[in-house]
């Protein structure tokens, strides 16, 4: 798993500030992000967020943003577990 790019962090921040932990539909997200990003970029980032678990699908075209701390805990744990495995293998 790769770390988020700057554009993805900004989109996450905007979605989290606007919707918090409330549900939103895809159209609302596209409308809210349209002054800053194209529709294609928004859809691709939302698809990537869903794939990585940053967004949780709650219904047809409805999503919910998970809290940043929860995401970082998950990513950090996977990273540190992988680091420990590689480190043991090198020794």
LUMDO-43718 format. One record per residue: x, y, z of N, C-alpha, C, CB in turn. Coordinates in steps of 0.001 Angstrom, whole numbers, padded with zeros to 6 digits. Glycine has a CB too. Layout:
N
{nxx=X | nyy=Y | nzz=Z | caxx=X | cayy=Y | cazz=Z | cxx=X | cyy=Y | czz=Z | cbxx=X | cbyy=Y | cbzz=Z} $
...
This chain:
91
{nxx=000829 | nyy=-001172 | nzz=000000 | caxx=000000 | cayy=000000 | cazz=000000 | cxx=000884 | cyy=001250 | czz=000000 | cbxx=-000948 | cbyy=-000010 | cbzz=001207} $
{nxx=000535 | nyy=002178 | nzz=-000831 | caxx=001330 | cayy=003400 | cazz=-000911 | cxx=000720 | cyy=004482 | czz=-000025 | cbxx=001430 | cbyy=003890 | cbzz=-002372} $
{nxx=001542 | nyy=005472 | nzz=000305 | caxx=001042 | cayy=006610 | cazz=001080 | cxx=000229 | cyy=007503 | czz=000155 | cbxx=002215 | cbyy=007411 | cbzz=001741} $
{nxx=-000615 | nyy=008323 | nzz=000727 | caxx=-001465 | cayy=009210 | cazz=-000065 | cxx=-000662 | cyy=010325 | czz=-000704 | cbxx=-002566 | cbyy=009798 | cbzz=000798} $
{nxx=-001083 | nyy=010718 | nzz=-001894 | caxx=-000478 | cayy=011863 | cazz=-002573 | cxx=-001087 | cyy=013146 | czz=-002012 | cbxx=-000687 | cbyy=011775 | cbzz=-004119} $
{nxx=-000445 | nyy=014265 | nzz=-002304 | caxx=-000934 | cayy=015552 | cazz=-001789 | cxx=-002375 | cyy=015818 | czz=-002204 | cbxx=-000041 | cbyy=016690 | cbzz=-002278} $
{nxx=-002686 | nyy=015560 | nzz=-003463 | caxx=-004033 | cayy=015797 | cazz=-003969 | cxx=-005050 | cyy=014954 | czz=-003195 | cbxx=-004106 | cbyy=015480 | cbzz=-005479} $
{nxx=-004696 | nyy=013704 | nzz=-002902 | caxx=-005601 | cayy=012824 | cazz=-002174 | cxx=-005791 | cyy=013285 | czz=-000732 | cbxx=-005076 | cbyy=011394 | cbzz=-002199} $
{nxx=-004728 | nyy=013784 | nzz=-000117 | caxx=-004844 | cayy=014305 | cazz=001247 | cxx=-005773 | cyy=015517 | czz=001263 | cbxx=-003449 | cbyy=014683 | cbzz=001812} $
{nxx=-005647 | nyy=016383 | nzz=000276 | caxx=-006500 | cayy=017571 | cazz=000198 | cxx=-007959 | cyy=017156 | czz=-000005 | cbxx=-006037 | cbyy=018505 | cbzz=-000953} $
{nxx=-008214 | nyy=016205 | nzz=-000884 | caxx=-009584 | cayy=015742 | cazz=-001114 | cxx=-010142 | cyy=015111 | czz=000149 | cbxx=-009636 | cbyy=014737 | cbzz=-002280} $
{nxx=-009338 | nyy=014304 | nzz=000841 | caxx=-009794 | cayy=013720 | cazz=002099 | cxx=-010150 | cyy=014824 | czz=003096 | cbxx=-008712 | cbyy=012789 | cbzz=002688} $
{nxx=-009277 | nyy=015800 | nzz=003221 | caxx=-009497 | cayy=016899 | cazz=004162 | cxx=-010800 | cyy=017642 | czz=003849 | cbxx=-008309 | cbyy=017876 | cbzz=004127} $
{nxx=-011015 | nyy=017957 | nzz=002570 | caxx=-012225 | cayy=018676 | cazz=002172 | cxx=-013485 | cyy=017858 | czz=002450 | cbxx=-012158 | cbyy=019038 | cbzz=000691} $
{nxx=-013440 | nyy=016559 | nzz=002117 | caxx=-014604 | cayy=015707 | cazz=002360 | cxx=-014878 | cyy=015568 | czz=003851 | cbxx=-014398 | cbyy=014325 | cbzz=001732} $
{nxx=-013823 | nyy=015425 | nzz=004638 | caxx=-013996 | cayy=015249 | cazz=006076 | cxx=-014523 | cyy=016521 | czz=006733 | cbxx=-012676 | cbyy=014836 | cbzz=006719} $
{nxx=-014045 | nyy=017667 | nzz=006270 | caxx=-014522 | cayy=018941 | cazz=006820 | cxx=-015987 | cyy=019188 | czz=006454 | cbxx=-013651 | cbyy=020103 | cbzz=006311} $
{nxx=-016355 | nyy=018860 | nzz=005236 | caxx=-017719 | cayy=019112 | cazz=004765 | cxx=-018727 | cyy=018131 | czz=005367 | cbxx=-017769 | cbyy=019030 | cbzz=003245} $
{nxx=-018414 | nyy=016832 | nzz=005321 | caxx=-019382 | cayy=015806 | cazz=005691 | cxx=-019116 | cyy=015160 | czz=007049 | cbxx=-019403 | cbyy=014749 | cbzz=004644} $
{nxx=-017908 | nyy=015263 | nzz=007564 | caxx=-017585 | cayy=014623 | cazz=008842 | cxx=-017808 | cyy=013125 | czz=008752 | cbxx=-018430 | cbyy=015218 | cbzz=009982} $
{nxx=-018490 | nyy=012561 | nzz=009733 | caxx=-018778 | cayy=011127 | cazz=009709 | cxx=-020158 | cyy=010841 | czz=009119 | cbxx=-018683 | cbyy=010547 | cbzz=011120} $
{nxx=-020826 | nyy=011870 | nzz=008605 | caxx=-022144 | cayy=011692 | cazz=007997 | cxx=-022010 | cyy=011078 | czz=006608 | cbxx=-022892 | cbyy=013037 | cbzz=007916} $
{nxx=-023076 | nyy=010434 | nzz=006172 | caxx=-023098 | cayy=009865 | cazz=004821 | cxx=-023240 | cyy=010983 | czz=003790 | cbxx=-024255 | cbyy=008839 | cbzz=004673} $
{nxx=-022725 | nyy=010725 | nzz=002613 | caxx=-022920 | cayy=011633 | cazz=001485 | cxx=-023007 | cyy=010798 | czz=000232 | cbxx=-021771 | cbyy=012686 | cbzz=001382} $
{nxx=-023653 | nyy=011353 | nzz=-000791 | caxx=-023696 | cayy=010603 | cazz=-002044 | cxx=-022628 | cyy=011133 | czz=-002997 | cbxx=-025101 | cbyy=010695 | cbzz=-002693} $
{nxx=-022405 | nyy=010387 | nzz=-004032 | caxx=-021345 | cayy=010700 | cazz=-004982 | cxx=-021569 | cyy=012058 | czz=-005644 | cbxx=-021253 | cbyy=009612 | cbzz=-006044} $
{nxx=-022802 | nyy=012387 | nzz=-005951 | caxx=-023115 | cayy=013672 | cazz=-006582 | cxx=-022760 | cyy=014856 | czz=-005698 | cbxx=-024583 | cbyy=013733 | cbzz=-006937} $
{nxx=-023036 | nyy=014736 | nzz=-004396 | caxx=-022685 | cayy=015803 | cazz=-003465 | cxx=-021181 | cyy=016019 | czz=-003417 | cbxx=-023212 | cbyy=015487 | cbzz=-002071} $
{nxx=-020428 | nyy=014927 | nzz=-003409 | caxx=-018966 | cayy=015028 | cazz=-003375 | cxx=-018436 | cyy=015676 | czz=-004649 | cbxx=-018332 | cbyy=013639 | cbzz=-003186} $
{nxx=-018970 | nyy=015272 | nzz=-005792 | caxx=-018524 | cayy=015840 | cazz=-007069 | cxx=-018830 | cyy=017334 | czz=-007117 | cbxx=-019203 | cbyy=015115 | cbzz=-008258} $
{nxx=-020040 | nyy=017713 | nzz=-006695 | caxx=-020415 | cayy=019130 | cazz=-006686 | cxx=-019525 | cyy=019944 | czz=-005753 | cbxx=-021876 | cbyy=019287 | cbzz=-006272} $
{nxx=-019251 | nyy=019405 | nzz=-004580 | caxx=-018445 | cayy=020129 | cazz=-003592 | cxx=-016993 | cyy=020289 | czz=-004055 | cbxx=-018484 | cbyy=019401 | cbzz=-002242} $
{nxx=-016458 | nyy=019277 | nzz=-004734 | caxx=-015053 | cayy=019318 | cazz=-005164 | cxx=-014864 | cyy=019917 | czz=-006555 | cbxx=-014474 | cbyy=017927 | cbzz=-005141} $
{nxx=-015943 | nyy=020191 | nzz=-007268 | caxx=-015838 | cayy=020668 | cazz=-008655 | cxx=-015078 | cyy=021985 | czz=-008823 | cbxx=-017206 | cbyy=020831 | cbzz=-009222} $
{nxx=-015099 | nyy=022932 | nzz=-007869 | caxx=-014284 | cayy=024138 | cazz=-008077 | cxx=-012772 | cyy=023860 | czz=-008058 | cbxx=-014617 | cbyy=025165 | cbzz=-007012} $
{nxx=-012385 | nyy=022742 | nzz=-007481 | caxx=-010961 | cayy=022457 | cazz=-007301 | cxx=-010440 | cyy=021333 | czz=-008196 | cbxx=-010699 | cbyy=022106 | cbzz=-005868} $
{nxx=-011282 | nyy=020333 | nzz=-008467 | caxx=-010843 | cayy=019150 | cazz=-009203 | cxx=-011860 | cyy=018789 | czz=-010269 | cbxx=-010625 | cbyy=017964 | cbzz=-008253} $
{nxx=-011373 | nyy=018164 | nzz=-011338 | caxx=-012278 | cayy=017728 | cazz=-012398 | cxx=-013098 | cyy=016531 | czz=-011916 | cbxx=-011487 | cbyy=017368 | cbzz=-013686} $
{nxx=-014148 | nyy=016242 | nzz=-012646 | caxx=-015013 | cayy=015114 | cazz=-012301 | cxx=-014232 | cyy=013804 | czz=-012366 | cbxx=-016231 | cbyy=015057 | cbzz=-013243} $
{nxx=-013364 | nyy=013676 | nzz=-013363 | caxx=-012574 | cayy=012455 | cazz=-013532 | cxx=-011642 | cyy=012248 | czz=-012344 | cbxx=-011764 | cbyy=012512 | cbzz=-014837} $
{nxx=-010954 | nyy=013291 | nzz=-011919 | caxx=-010036 | cayy=013195 | cazz=-010787 | cxx=-010811 | cyy=012821 | czz=-009525 | cbxx=-009271 | cbyy=014529 | cbzz=-010582} $
{nxx=-011938 | nyy=013483 | nzz=-009305 | caxx=-012756 | cayy=013208 | cazz=-008124 | cxx=-013212 | cyy=011755 | czz=-008101 | cbxx=-013970 | cbyy=014140 | cbzz=-008086} $
{nxx=-013724 | nyy=011259 | nzz=-009225 | caxx=-014192 | cayy=009873 | cazz=-009279 | cxx=-013055 | cyy=008882 | czz=-009050 | cbxx=-014857 | cbyy=009594 | cbzz=-010620} $
{nxx=-011890 | nyy=009158 | nzz=-009653 | caxx=-010751 | cayy=008256 | cazz=-009477 | cxx=-010279 | cyy=008225 | czz=-008024 | cbxx=-009600 | cbyy=008676 | cbzz=-010389} $
{nxx=-010229 | nyy=009378 | nzz=-007388 | caxx=-009781 | cayy=009432 | cazz=-005993 | cxx=-010802 | cyy=008767 | czz=-005077 | cbxx=-009544 | cbyy=010892 | cbzz=-005555} $
{nxx=-012088 | nyy=008984 | nzz=-005322 | caxx=-013109 | cayy=008340 | cazz=-004500 | cxx=-013052 | cyy=006822 | czz=-004681 | cbxx=-014515 | cbyy=008874 | cbzz=-004859} $
{nxx=-012839 | nyy=006378 | nzz=-005887 | caxx=-012693 | cayy=004939 | cazz=-006141 | cxx=-011478 | cyy=004385 | czz=-005394 | cbxx=-012558 | cbyy=004665 | cbzz=-007662} $
{nxx=-010374 | nyy=005116 | nzz=-005415 | caxx=-009170 | cayy=004686 | cazz=-004696 | cxx=-009407 | cyy=004685 | czz=-003182 | cbxx=-007979 | cbyy=005604 | cbzz=-005046} $
{nxx=-010081 | nyy=005710 | nzz=-002676 | caxx=-010397 | cayy=005770 | cazz=-001245 | cxx=-011247 | cyy=004576 | czz=-000831 | cbxx=-011127 | cbyy=007082 | cbzz=-000905} $
{nxx=-012212 | nyy=004213 | nzz=-001650 | caxx=-013061 | cayy=003062 | cazz=-001326 | cxx=-012231 | cyy=001780 | czz=-001318 | cbxx=-014229 | cbyy=002941 | cbzz=-002338} $
{nxx=-011360 | nyy=001649 | nzz=-002305 | caxx=-010528 | cayy=000454 | cazz=-002409 | cxx=-009591 | cyy=000311 | czz=-001216 | cbxx=-009723 | cbyy=000489 | cbzz=-003697} $
{nxx=-009050 | nyy=001419 | nzz=-000708 | caxx=-008111 | cayy=001373 | cazz=000410 | cxx=-008802 | cyy=001421 | czz=001765 | cbxx=-007136 | cbyy=002512 | cbzz=000304} $
{nxx=-010100 | nyy=001680 | nzz=001799 | caxx=-010826 | cayy=001679 | cazz=003058 | cxx=-010994 | cyy=003034 | czz=003709 | cbxx=-010153 | cbyy=000793 | cbzz=003994} $
{nxx=-010579 | nyy=004090 | nzz=003044 | caxx=-010758 | cayy=005437 | cazz=003594 | cxx=-012225 | cyy=005831 | czz=003550 | cbxx=-009904 | cbyy=006464 | cbzz=002819} $
{nxx=-012915 | nyy=005398 | nzz=002509 | caxx=-014355 | cayy=005597 | cazz=002400 | cxx=-015042 | cyy=004248 | czz=002565 | cbxx=-014735 | cbyy=006258 | cbzz=001036} $
{nxx=-016156 | nyy=004252 | nzz=003285 | caxx=-016949 | cayy=003048 | cazz=003477 | cxx=-018253 | cyy=003234 | czz=002718 | cbxx=-017206 | cbyy=002759 | cbzz=004996} $
{nxx=-018593 | nyy=002254 | nzz=001901 | caxx=-019832 | cayy=002334 | cazz=001129 | cxx=-020998 | cyy=001942 | czz=002035 | cbxx=-019771 | cbyy=001412 | cbzz=-000136} $
{nxx=-021987 | nyy=002823 | nzz=002145 | caxx=-023130 | cayy=002559 | cazz=003015 | cxx=-024398 | cyy=002265 | czz=002230 | cbxx=-023364 | cbyy=003734 | cbzz=003933} $
{nxx=-024339 | nyy=002429 | nzz=000952 | caxx=-025501 | cayy=002170 | cazz=000097 | cxx=-025122 | cyy=002433 | czz=-001345 | cbxx=-026715 | cbyy=003048 | cbzz=000511} $
{nxx=-026109 | nyy=002382 | nzz=-002207 | caxx=-025856 | cayy=002657 | cazz=-003617 | cxx=-025432 | cyy=004109 | czz=-003787 | cbxx=-027107 | cbyy=002352 | cbzz=-004470} $
{nxx=-024197 | nyy=004331 | nzz=-004181 | caxx=-023601 | cayy=005653 | cazz=-004399 | cxx=-023532 | cyy=006498 | czz=-003123 | cbxx=-024391 | cbyy=006399 | cbzz=-005453} $
{nxx=-023587 | nyy=005880 | nzz=-001957 | caxx=-023497 | cayy=006586 | cazz=-000679 | cxx=-022250 | cyy=006113 | czz=000054 | cbxx=-024774 | cbyy=006354 | cbzz=000187} $
{nxx=-021514 | nyy=007068 | nzz=000600 | caxx=-020248 | cayy=006779 | cazz=001262 | cxx=-020179 | cyy=007493 | czz=002609 | cbxx=-019065 | cbyy=007197 | cbzz=000372} $
{nxx=-019220 | nyy=007072 | nzz=003422 | caxx=-018936 | cayy=007708 | cazz=004702 | cxx=-017427 | cyy=007733 | czz=004868 | cbxx=-019634 | cbyy=006958 | cbzz=005894} $
{nxx=-016884 | nyy=008853 | nzz=005321 | caxx=-015442 | cayy=009012 | cazz=005526 | cxx=-015095 | cyy=008456 | czz=006907 | cbxx=-015005 | cbyy=010522 | cbzz=005395} $
{nxx=-014046 | nyy=007624 | nzz=006980 | caxx=-013617 | cayy=007153 | cazz=008298 | cxx=-012703 | cyy=008209 | czz=008915 | cbxx=-012886 | cbyy=005766 | cbzz=008197} $
{nxx=-012620 | nyy=008262 | nzz=010233 | caxx=-011754 | cayy=009260 | cazz=010880 | cxx=-010281 | cyy=009056 | czz=010510 | cbxx=-011921 | cbyy=009194 | cbzz=012409} $
{nxx=-009543 | nyy=010156 | nzz=010456 | caxx=-008134 | cayy=010134 | cazz=010071 | cxx=-007319 | cyy=009229 | czz=010996 | cbxx=-007559 | cbyy=011553 | cbzz=010084} $
{nxx=-007591 | nyy=009282 | nzz=012301 | caxx=-006835 | cayy=008480 | cazz=013262 | cxx=-007007 | cyy=006984 | czz=012990 | cbxx=-007276 | cbyy=008810 | cbzz=014696} $
{nxx=-008222 | nyy=006591 | nzz=012654 | caxx=-008487 | cayy=005182 | cazz=012348 | cxx=-007712 | cyy=004742 | czz=011115 | cbxx=-009991 | cbyy=004949 | cbzz=012136} $
{nxx=-007695 | nyy=005579 | nzz=010090 | caxx=-006944 | cayy=005257 | cazz=008876 | cxx=-005451 | cyy=005162 | czz=009162 | cbxx=-007203 | cbyy=006306 | cbzz=007794} $
{nxx=-004916 | nyy=006147 | nzz=009892 | caxx=-003479 | cayy=006142 | cazz=010191 | cxx=-003097 | cyy=004947 | czz=011063 | cbxx=-003074 | cbyy=007448 | cbzz=010888} $
{nxx=-003943 | nyy=004549 | nzz=011984 | caxx=-003676 | cayy=003378 | cazz=012812 | cxx=-003561 | cyy=002136 | czz=011942 | cbxx=-004779 | cbyy=003194 | cbzz=013869} $
{nxx=-004471 | nyy=001985 | nzz=011010 | caxx=-004457 | cayy=000829 | cazz=010116 | cxx=-003211 | cyy=000821 | czz=009237 | cbxx=-005711 | cbyy=000818 | cbzz=009244} $
{nxx=-002903 | nyy=001955 | nzz=008621 | caxx=-001742 | cayy=002044 | cazz=007731 | cxx=-000442 | cyy=001851 | czz=008507 | cbxx=-001725 | cbyy=003399 | cbzz=007004} $
{nxx=-000348 | nyy=002477 | nzz=009653 | caxx=000875 | cayy=002384 | cazz=010455 | cxx=001108 | cyy=000960 | czz=010932 | cbxx=000803 | cbyy=003333 | cbzz=011655} $
{nxx=000049 | nyy=000295 | nzz=011367 | caxx=000187 | cayy=-001076 | cazz=011841 | cxx=000694 | cyy=-001987 | czz=010733 | cbxx=-001147 | cbyy=-001592 | cbzz=012377} $
{nxx=000100 | nyy=-001862 | nzz=009549 | caxx=000541 | cayy=-002695 | cazz=008413 | cxx=001987 | cyy=-002388 | czz=008043 | cbxx=-000373 | cbyy=-002472 | cbzz=007188} $
{nxx=002346 | nyy=-001112 | nzz=008050 | caxx=003707 | cayy=-000707 | cazz=007712 | cxx=004711 | cyy=-001255 | czz=008728 | cbxx=003805 | cbyy=000823 | cbzz=007643} $
{nxx=004416 | nyy=-001087 | nzz=010001 | caxx=005344 | cayy=-001543 | cazz=011041 | cxx=005455 | cyy=-003065 | czz=011065 | cbxx=004896 | cbyy=-001034 | cbzz=012411} $
{nxx=004358 | nyy=-003760 | nzz=010833 | caxx=004414 | cayy=-005215 | cazz=010770 | cxx=005298 | cyy=-005666 | czz=009609 | cbxx=002999 | cbyy=-005804 | cbzz=010626} $
{nxx=005169 | nyy=-005026 | nzz=008487 | caxx=005998 | cayy=-005354 | cazz=007310 | cxx=007460 | cyy=-005032 | czz=007581 | cbxx=005509 | cbyy=-004580 | cbzz=006061} $
{nxx=007717 | nyy=-003887 | nzz=008220 | caxx=009098 | cayy=-003497 | cazz=008567 | cxx=009739 | cyy=-004526 | czz=009482 | cbxx=009121 | cbyy=-002111 | cbzz=009242} $
{nxx=009005 | nyy=-004965 | nzz=010482 | caxx=009540 | cayy=-005939 | cazz=011430 | cxx=009850 | cyy=-007258 | czz=010729 | cbxx=008550 | cbyy=-006169 | cbzz=012583} $
{nxx=008995 | nyy=-007674 | nzz=009812 | caxx=009235 | cayy=-008908 | cazz=009066 | cxx=010482 | cyy=-008782 | czz=008201 | cbxx=008020 | cbyy=-009254 | cbzz=008195} $
{nxx=010636 | nyy=-007659 | nzz=007506 | caxx=011815 | cayy=-007456 | cazz=006658 | cxx=013081 | cyy=-007378 | czz=007502 | cbxx=011662 | cbyy=-006176 | cbzz=005816} $
{nxx=012995 | nyy=-006728 | nzz=008627 | caxx=014165 | cayy=-006566 | cazz=009482 | cxx=014640 | cyy=-007908 | czz=010012 | cbxx=013855 | cbyy=-005624 | cbzz=010639} $
{nxx=013725 | nyy=-008761 | nzz=010410 | caxx=014106 | cayy=-010095 | cazz=010881 | cxx=014719 | cyy=-010924 | czz=009768 | cbxx=012898 | cbyy=-010821 | cbzz=011459} $
{nxx=014226 | nyy=-010754 | nzz=008568 | caxx=014727 | cayy=-011516 | cazz=007436 | cxx=016160 | cyy=-011092 | czz=007075 | cbxx=013798 | cbyy=-011338 | cbzz=006228} $
{nxx=016479 | nyy=-009812 | nzz=007255 | caxx=017806 | cayy=-009293 | cazz=006884 | cxx=018872 | cyy=-009791 | czz=007836 | cbxx=017803 | cbyy=-007764 | cbzz=006866} $
{nxx=018577 | nyy=-009854 | nzz=009097 | caxx=019562 | cayy=-010267 | cazz=010098 | cxx=020012 | cyy=-011650 | czz=009934 | cbxx=019033 | cbyy=-010111 | cbzz=011441} $
